[in-house]
Amino acid sequence: MTYDRFLKAALVGLTLSLAPVPQTVQAETLRVVRTGTESTLNVPMNRAVVVESETPFAELSIANPAIADISSLSDRTIYVLGKAPGTTTLTILDAQGQLITNVDVRVAADVTEFKERLRQILPDEKIEVRTANDGIVLSGTVSSTLRMQRALDLAQRYAPERVSNLMSVGGVQQVMLKVRFAEMSRSVAKTLRSSVATGGAILDGDLGLEIGTGNAAPLTDRDTIVAKLNPQSGSNAAEGGVLFGFNAGGLEIGILLEALEAKGVVRTLAEPNLTALSGQEAKFLAGGEYPVPVSQDGGTITIEFKPFGVELNFIPRVVDGDIINLELETAVSAIDPDNGFNLETIRIDAFRRREASTTVELRDGESFAIAGLLQDDFRDLNGQVPWLGDIPVLGALFRSAEYAREQSELVVIVTPHLVTPTRGEALALPTDRVKPPSERDLFLFGRVASDTGRQAQGAAGEVAKQDFSGSYGYVMD
C-alpha cells in the first residue's frame, strides 16, 4: 500500500513538471513594452537626480538629450541632469539587449526655494504651487488682493512672464459706500436809495425837476409828482419804498425813500448709499436729465440730455483685511435759470455744478471728508448825484448804497462698510407699514394713508419706524 502511494505521488510530480509553466515575468515585460512606460521620474531644471535600478543594466538611452542628460555611475546607478522643461523617455536595457523598463522623465522649474520663500513671506496663506512646462501655477485661497499680489510678484522673480494665477480671494469682498452731501448757503442784502422830484404850476407848468439815485420815473407828467416817483416794474421795481410829498404854493416836492434788508438761508442734504463688488465700478444718479439742443452738420439740431442731481461713481478695492481703497467721483448739480440764455426761440438754462474726484484709502467704518468748498462773495456799491451828494445831512437824499454778501459751504463725507448679503425678510422698505386708505378713511375721515401695515422686527423694524407724517411746509420757530 505504501509503495502504491509513492508511485502515485511520483506520477503526479512528473505530470506537473512536464506541464507548461505560465510566463508571468515575460507577460509583465511585454506589458511594459506595450504601455511604453513603467514609472515616472521628476527632475528639477538645472538640478541632478541619482536613481538606482534593482536589475543590472548594460545600456541607457534618452529620447531627447536637450531636455535631460544621463550617465551611468555603475551597472545599477544612473545620473540624470535636468536641462530644459519638458518630458522625455529614458530606456534601460540589459546585457542581452532586452528591455528592462522605460522611465518617463519630467523636467520642470525648481520651485523648492520659491515655496520656502512663500511660506516665510505669507505664512498663513493656503497657496498651492505647481509647475506647468517652464512656468509656475499658483492656486488656493488668499485673504486679500494685496497678499495675492505679493505672491504673484514673488513668483515673477522665479518665472518671469510665466506665472499663471488661479488663486481666489476669500473674506468679505462687497463694499457699501455711504456718501453725505451737506451744503449751506446764506445771503444778506441791504439797500438804501432816495429820489427827489419837483413839479407844479410855477411859470405856467414849464418848470419840472427830477433828481435822484433810485428808481424815479421819467419826466412824463410835470404836474403829477407821484407819477414821477412811481416805482417802476420789472427788475428796477422799488422795494420797501416810502413816498413823501408836499406843496409850497405852486411848487410840488416829492421824496421817495427805498430801504430794504433781505436775508436768506438754503440747506441742501443728500445721502446716497451704494454697494459694489471689490474691483467693480458702481454708478448712482438721483436727479434727472435736461435736454440741450446741439447743432449738427447741415444746419440740423439734435437734442442731447445732460444729467443733473446727485451723481456718484466709485470703484472699491478691498486691499488687505478691512482696508478699502476707493476711487471716487461725485458731483452735485442743479439747473440755474438765472445764468441761462435765449437761442432764437429756445430758452437754455445753465447748471450749477460742484464735483470732486479723488482716491482715498481707509478702514471699514472710517470716514473721510474728501471735499469742502467755502465761498464768500461780498459786494458794496455807493452812488450819488455829483456835488449834491456831498452836502451835509441833505446830501443823503441824493445818495444810494447797496450791500450784498453771499456765503456757501459744501462738505462731502464718505464712509465705506464691508457688507454681506442677508435674508430678504430682514430688510424693510419705507412703504412696508403704510397702505392705501379705504374709501371710508379717505372720504369720511380725510385720511390719505393708513399706518396699520406689517410691523417688521429687528433692524428692519427700526428702519420701518421712520415717521413720515407730521407738519410740512414753512415752520415758524
C-alpha positions in Angstrom: 0.0 0.0 0.0 2.9 2.3 0.9 4.5 1.6 -2.5 1.4 2.5 -4.4 1.1 5.8 -2.6 4.7 6.7 -3.5 4.2 5.7 -7.1 1.1 7.8 -7.5 2.9 10.8 -6.0 5.8 10.4 -8.4 3.4 10.2 -11.4 1.7 13.4 -10.3 5.0 15.2 -9.8 6.2 14.1 -13.3 2.9 15.3 -14.8 3.3 18.7 -13.2 6.9 19.0 -14.3 6.1 18.3 -17.9 3.2 20.8 -17.9 3.9 24.3 -19.5 4.8 27.0 -16.9 2.8 30.3 -17.2 5.1 33.1 -18.5 4.3 35.6 -15.7 7.5 37.6 -15.9 7.5 37.6 -19.7 3.9 38.9 -19.7 4.8 41.7 -17.3 7.8 42.6 -19.6 5.6 42.6 -22.6 3.0 44.8 -20.9 5.6 47.4 -20.1 6.7 47.5 -23.7 3.1 47.9 -24.8 2.3 50.8 -22.5 5.7 52.4 -23.1 6.4 53.4 -19.5 6.7 51.8 -16.1 7.5 54.7 -13.8 7.9 58.5 -13.6 10.9 60.5 -12.6 10.6 64.2 -11.7 13.8 66.2 -12.1 14.2 69.9 -11.3 15.7 72.1 -14.0 19.4 72.6 -13.6 19.4 70.0 -10.9 20.7 66.4 -10.9 19.0 63.2 -9.5 20.7 59.9 -8.9 18.5 56.8 -9.2 19.2 53.1 -8.7 17.9 50.1 -10.7 17.2 46.8 -9.0 18.3 45.0 -12.1 21.8 45.4 -13.6 21.7 47.2 -16.9 24.1 47.4 -19.8 22.8 50.2 -21.9 21.0 53.5 -21.4 19.2 55.7 -23.9 17.4 59.1 -23.6 14.9 60.2 -26.2 15.6 63.9 -26.1 19.0 64.9 -24.8 18.0 68.6 -24.9 15.6 68.0 -22.0 17.7 65.7 -19.8 21.3 64.4 -19.8 22.2 60.9 -18.4 25.3 59.0 -17.5 25.9 55.7 -15.7 27.8 55.7 -12.4 27.7 51.9 -12.1 25.6 49.0 -13.6 22.8 49.8 -11.2 23.2 53.6 -10.7 22.1 56.4 -13.2 22.9 60.1 -13.0 20.1 62.3 -14.5 20.5 66.0 -15.1 17.6 68.3 -15.9 18.4 70.8 -18.7 15.2 72.2 -20.1 11.5 72.0 -19.1 9.7 69.2 -20.8 9.1 65.4 -20.9 11.2 62.7 -22.4 11.8 58.9 -22.1 14.7 57.0 -20.5 15.2 53.5 -21.8 17.1 50.8 -19.8 18.4 47.6 -21.5 20.2 44.6 -20.0 23.3 42.8 -21.4 21.2 40.7 -23.9 19.6 43.8 -25.3 16.3 43.0 -23.5 14.2 45.9 -22.3 14.2 46.3 -18.6 11.9 49.3 -18.4 11.1 52.8 -19.8 11.2 55.8 -17.4 9.1 58.9 -18.0 11.5 61.8 -17.2 9.8 65.1 -16.4 11.9 68.2 -16.1 10.3 71.3 -14.6 11.4 74.6 -13.0 12.8 74.2 -9.5 10.2 75.7 -7.1 11.6 74.4 -3.9 13.2 77.7 -3.0 10.1 79.6 -4.1 7.9 77.5 -1.8 10.2 78.2 1.1 10.2 81.9 0.4 6.4 82.0 0.0 6.0 80.3 3.4 8.2 82.8 5.0 6.5 85.9 3.5 2.9 84.6 3.7 2.9 82.0 6.4 -0.9 82.0 7.0 -2.0 81.7 3.3 -3.1 78.5 1.8 -1.3 78.8 -1.6 -0.5 75.7 -3.7 2.4 75.9 -6.1 2.7 73.7 -9.2 4.8 73.7 -12.3 3.5 73.7 -15.8 6.1 73.3 -18.6 8.5 76.1 -17.8 6.1 78.2 -15.7 4.6 78.3 -12.2 0.9 77.9 -11.4 -0.5 79.3 -8.2 -3.8 78.2 -6.8 -5.7 78.3 -3.5 -7.5 80.9 -1.4 -5.9 84.1 -0.1 -7.3 86.5 2.5 -6.9 89.7 0.4 -5.9 91.1 -3.0 -2.8 92.7 -1.5 -1.4 89.3 -0.4 -2.4 87.7 -3.7 -0.4 90.4 -5.5 2.6 89.8 -3.2 2.6 86.1 -4.1 2.4 86.9 -7.8 5.3 89.4 -7.5 7.4 86.8 -5.8 6.6 84.2 -8.5 7.6 86.6 -11.2 11.1 86.6 -9.7 11.4 82.9 -10.4 9.5 82.6 -13.6 9.2 86.0 -15.3 6.2 86.3 -17.6 5.4 82.6 -17.0 3.1 82.8 -13.9 -0.5 81.6 -14.0 -2.8 82.9 -11.3 -5.6 80.5 -10.3 -5.9 82.0 -6.8 -9.2 83.3 -5.4 -9.7 85.9 -2.7 -11.7 84.9 0.4 -13.4 87.0 3.0 -15.9 89.9 2.5 -15.4 91.5 -0.9 -18.5 93.7 -1.1 -18.4 97.3 -0.2 -21.2 99.7 0.7 -20.3 103.3 0.3 -22.2 105.9 2.3 -21.8 109.4 1.0 -23.2 112.5 2.8 -23.5 115.9 0.9 -24.2 118.9 3.1 -24.5 122.4 1.7 -25.4 125.6 3.4 -26.0 128.9 1.6 -26.5 132.2 3.4 -27.2 135.6 1.9 -27.9 139.1 3.2 -28.6 142.3 1.2 -29.3 145.9 2.3 -30.3 148.7 0.1 -30.9 152.4 0.8 -32.0 154.7 -2.1 -33.6 158.2 -2.4 -35.1 160.2 -5.2 -36.3 163.8 -5.3 -38.7 165.2 -7.9 -40.4 168.7 -8.2 -43.2 169.9 -10.3 -46.3 172.3 -10.2 -47.8 175.3 -11.9 -44.9 177.7 -11.4 -44.2 179.5 -14.6 -47.3 178.0 -16.2 -46.2 174.5 -15.6 -43.0 174.8 -17.5 -40.8 174.1 -14.6 -40.1 170.5 -13.6 -37.1 168.8 -11.9 -36.3 165.3 -11.0 -33.1 164.4 -9.1 -32.4 161.0 -7.7 -30.3 158.0 -7.4 -33.1 155.5 -7.2 -36.0 154.3 -9.4 -37.7 157.6 -10.2 -39.9 157.5 -13.2 -39.1 159.6 -16.3 -40.5 163.2 -16.6 -43.7 162.3 -18.4 -46.1 164.2 -16.2 -44.8 167.5 -14.8 -48.0 168.2 -12.9 -48.2 164.9 -11.0 -45.3 164.4 -8.8 -46.5 160.9 -7.8 -46.2 159.8 -11.4 -42.5 160.8 -11.5 -41.6 158.8 -8.4 -43.9 155.9 -9.0 -41.9 152.7 -8.6 -41.3 151.0 -12.0 -41.9 147.4 -12.8 -39.5 144.7 -13.7 -36.0 144.4 -12.3 -36.0 148.2 -11.5 -39.1 148.0 -9.3 -38.7 149.7 -5.9 -38.9 147.5 -2.9 -39.6 148.9 0.6 -40.3 152.3 -0.8 -41.9 155.2 1.0 -43.1 158.4 -0.8 -43.3 161.8 0.9 -44.8 164.8 -0.9 -45.8 168.3 -0.1 -46.7 171.6 -1.8 -45.1 175.0 -1.3 -47.5 177.3 -3.1 -47.4 176.3 -6.7 -44.4 174.1 -6.2 -44.7 170.3 -5.6 -41.9 168.4 -4.0 -41.8 164.7 -3.7 -39.2 162.4 -1.9 -39.0 158.6 -2.4 -37.0 156.6 0.1 -36.3 153.0 -0.5 -34.8 150.9 2.3 -34.7 147.1 2.2 -33.0 144.4 4.1 -33.2 140.8 2.7 -31.9 137.6 4.3 -32.0 134.0 3.0 -30.8 130.6 4.1 -30.7 127.4 2.0 -29.9 124.0 3.3 -29.2 121.0 1.0 -28.5 117.5 2.2 -28.2 114.2 0.2 -27.1 110.8 1.5 -26.8 108.2 -1.3 -25.7 104.6 -0.4 -24.4 102.2 -3.0 -22.9 98.7 -2.8 -20.4 97.2 -5.3 -18.1 94.2 -5.5 -14.4 94.8 -4.9 -12.8 96.0 -8.2 -16.1 96.7 -9.9 -17.5 100.1 -10.8 -20.8 101.3 -9.4 -22.8 104.4 -10.5 -25.6 106.3 -8.9 -27.8 109.2 -10.1 -30.6 110.8 -8.2 -32.0 113.7 -10.3 -32.8 113.9 -14.0 -31.7 114.8 -17.4 -32.0 118.2 -19.1 -32.5 118.5 -22.9 -29.9 120.7 -24.6 -30.0 121.4 -28.3 -26.8 120.6 -30.2 -26.1 121.9 -33.7 -25.0 119.3 -36.3 -23.7 119.4 -39.8 -26.1 120.6 -42.4 -27.8 123.0 -40.0 -29.8 120.4 -38.2 -30.3 120.5 -34.4 -30.4 117.4 -32.2 -31.2 117.1 -28.6 -28.6 115.9 -26.1 -29.6 115.1 -22.5 -27.3 116.3 -19.7 -27.7 114.7 -16.3 -28.1 116.7 -13.1 -28.7 115.9 -9.5 -26.6 113.8 -7.1 -24.1 111.7 -9.0 -21.8 109.1 -7.6 -19.3 106.8 -9.4 -16.8 104.7 -7.4 -14.6 101.6 -7.6 -13.9 99.9 -4.3 -10.9 97.6 -3.8 -10.5 95.5 -0.6 -6.7 95.8 -0.2 -6.0 93.8 3.0 -8.4 92.7 5.6 -10.7 95.7 6.3 -8.6 98.2 4.4 -10.5 99.6 1.5 -9.1 101.6 -1.4 -11.7 103.9 -3.0 -11.5 105.5 -6.4 -14.3 108.1 -6.2 -16.1 110.6 -8.5 -19.0 112.6 -7.1 -20.9 115.7 -8.1 -23.9 117.8 -7.1 -25.6 119.8 -9.8 -28.8 121.8 -10.3 -30.5 123.8 -13.0 -29.7 127.5 -12.8 -32.2 129.6 -14.8 -30.6 132.9 -13.8 -27.5 132.2 -15.9 -29.3 130.8 -18.9 -29.6 132.4 -22.4 -32.1 132.5 -25.2 -31.2 130.9 -28.5 -33.6 132.2 -31.1 -36.9 130.8 -29.7 -35.3 128.4 -27.3 -34.5 129.1 -23.7 -31.5 127.2 -22.4 -30.8 127.1 -18.7 -27.3 126.9 -17.2 -26.1 124.4 -14.5 -24.6 124.9 -11.1 -22.2 122.0 -10.5 -19.8 121.1 -7.7 -17.8 117.9 -8.2 -14.9 116.1 -6.7 -12.6 113.2 -7.9 -10.1 111.5 -5.7 -8.7 108.3 -4.4 -8.5 107.5 -0.7 -7.7 104.5 1.5 -9.4 103.8 4.8 -10.7 101.0 7.0 -14.2 99.6 7.4 -16.5 102.2 9.1 -14.0 105.0 9.0 -15.0 108.4 7.4 -13.2 110.9 5.3 -14.2 114.5 4.4 -13.0 114.3 0.8 -14.2 117.7 -0.3 -15.0 121.1 1.2 -15.9 124.3 -0.5 -16.3 127.7 1.2 -17.4 130.7 -0.9 -17.7 134.2 0.4 -18.9 136.8 -2.1 -19.1 140.5 -1.0 -20.4 143.4 -2.9 -20.7 147.1 -1.8 -22.0 149.8 -4.1 -22.3 153.5 -3.3 -23.8 156.0 -5.9 -24.6 159.7 -5.6 -25.5 162.8 -7.5 -22.3 164.9 -8.1 -21.9 167.8 -5.6 -25.4 167.4 -4.2 -24.5 164.1 -2.5 -21.7 165.8 -0.6 -24.0 168.3 1.1 -24.1 167.5 4.9 -27.4 166.0 6.1 -29.4 166.8 3.0 -26.8 165.0 0.8 -28.3 161.7 2.0 -31.3 162.4 -0.2 -29.0 162.3 -3.3 -27.1 159.1 -2.4 -27.8 155.4 -2.7 -26.0 152.5 -1.1 -26.2 148.8 -1.7 -24.6 146.0 0.3 -24.8 142.3 -0.5 -23.0 139.2 0.9 -23.4 135.6 -0.1 -21.7 132.6 1.7 -21.9 129.0 0.8 -20.3 125.9 2.3 -20.2 122.4 0.8 -18.9 119.3 2.6 -18.7 115.7 1.2 -18.0 112.9 3.6 -17.6 109.2 2.6 -17.8 106.1 4.8 -17.2 102.6 3.4 -18.5 99.4 5.0 -17.8 95.8 4.3 -21.1 94.1 3.8 -22.5 90.6 3.2 -25.9 89.6 1.9 -28.8 88.8 4.3 -32.2 87.2 4.1 -34.9 89.1 2.4 -37.2 89.3 5.3 -34.5 91.1 7.3 -34.8 94.1 5.0 -37.6 96.7 5.2 -38.9 99.4 2.9 -40.4 102.8 3.9 -43.7 101.6 2.5 -43.9 98.4 4.4 -46.1 99.8 7.2 -48.1 102.2 5.0 -51.1 101.0 3.0 -53.6 103.0 0.9 -56.7 104.2 2.8 -60.1 102.7 2.4 -63.0 104.8 0.9 -64.3 105.2 4.5 -61.0 106.6 5.7 -60.5 108.8 2.7 -63.9 110.4 2.3 -65.2 110.3 5.8 -62.2 111.0 7.9 -59.9 112.6 5.3 -57.0 110.1 5.9 -54.6 109.7 2.9 -52.7 106.7 4.3 -53.2 104.0 6.9 -50.4 103.2 9.4 -51.5 99.6 10.1 -49.2 97.8 7.8 -46.9 94.9 8.7 -44.5 95.7 11.5 -41.1 94.2 10.9 -38.8 93.0 13.7 -35.2 93.6 14.5 -33.1 96.0 12.4 -35.7 96.1 9.7 -38.2 97.2 12.3 -36.0 100.1 13.3 -35.9 101.3 9.7 -39.7 100.9 9.3 -40.3 103.0 12.3 -39.3 106.1 10.5 -42.2 108.6 10.7 -43.0 110.5 7.6 -46.2 112.1 9.0 -46.3 115.5 10.7 -46.1 119.1 9.7 -44.6 120.2 6.5 -44.1 123.4 4.6 -42.9 126.6 6.3 -42.4 126.2 10.0 -42.0 129.2 12.3 -40.0 128.6 15.5 
